[in-house]
Amino acid sequence: MGRPERGHILDFILIAGGFVALMFGGEMLVKGAVSVASRMGISPMVIGLTLVGFGTSTPELLTSLQAAFAGSPGIAIGNVVGSNTANVLLILAVAALIAPIAVARDAFRRDGSVMIVASLACLAVVLSGSVGRLGGGLLVAGLAVYLVYTLWSERRRPSPAGEVYAHEAEAVPGGSPGLGASLGLFVLGLAITLAGARFLVQGAVGIATDFGVSEAVIGVTIVAIGTSLPELVTSVIAARKGEADVALGNVIGSNIFNILGILGVTALVHPLSVPAEIATRDIWVMLVAAGALIFVAVSGWRINRTEGAVMLGLYAAYLGWLVATL
């Protein structure tokens, strides 16, 4: 059954190489983009809202597009759903274990509400059985409305939410000197991220084929965790610097971008059929994770280490459930 042993080894090498390329390529891409924007005089708030959000979600976008073109909708959709679950129950949990997270009420009320609406929109399209160009277009339009409204409201009256976005931009390590070098860093990071996405999808499809595991399971686990590495690195760095609020803003922003941007753009480019496993299991886990985030955030407006440990335990239980049902 499947390919020879060396074929399995090659798949694992591709996945490992994809992880490394996504992590370093995504970091280079964000550094280059932020450096270019800063030199062009764009405010840290705008950079944090747009470039950091888009940049850290680039691995998810390229991976989902690669999977869609490869005829693997389970990986394409599972990547988005699994990444959003991992963002909350893994990445935010780890950040909270490093340092308790203070929740900015105004920022969370607005962006947390948008995250819930986006999650419900994701549920609607997943339960419909397919994500076509119309659904993808509506998701992308929702992202555009969110960005335009947020930028307009922040320019009209700066709020604590805008300060969170600015902190996200300032948390990105310093870029390279010079506009040309910054552009070069961005292009190189994009190329490495694209290669990493290709390696990851090829390895994931090979593992699913060789071991008889569904692509949906591979998508919500291996692929989702791999594409979430940039968010993990950014959040851990921010938490260790005592800027754990950046980790929370990063997770919420990433979840919004993943659904409205990544899933929306992927469906616009290549319509997707939804695997039954995602519709009956994983999308509900994603909603539970979003609900857990809302609960721990508003109960005292602080996410402490105990709550982080509980969320991490829930993620371990979810992974254990997937393994047990293989």
PyMOL commands that set and color helices and strands:
alter all, ss='L'
color gray80, all
select helices_A, chain A and resi 5-39+44-69+73-98+105-127+133-156+160-170+179-211+215-227+229-240+244-269+276-298+305-324
alter helices_A, ss='H'
color red, helices_A
select strands_A, chain A and resi 101-102+130-131+272-273+302-303
alter strands_A, ss='S'
color yellow, strands_A
deselect
rebuild
show_as cartoon
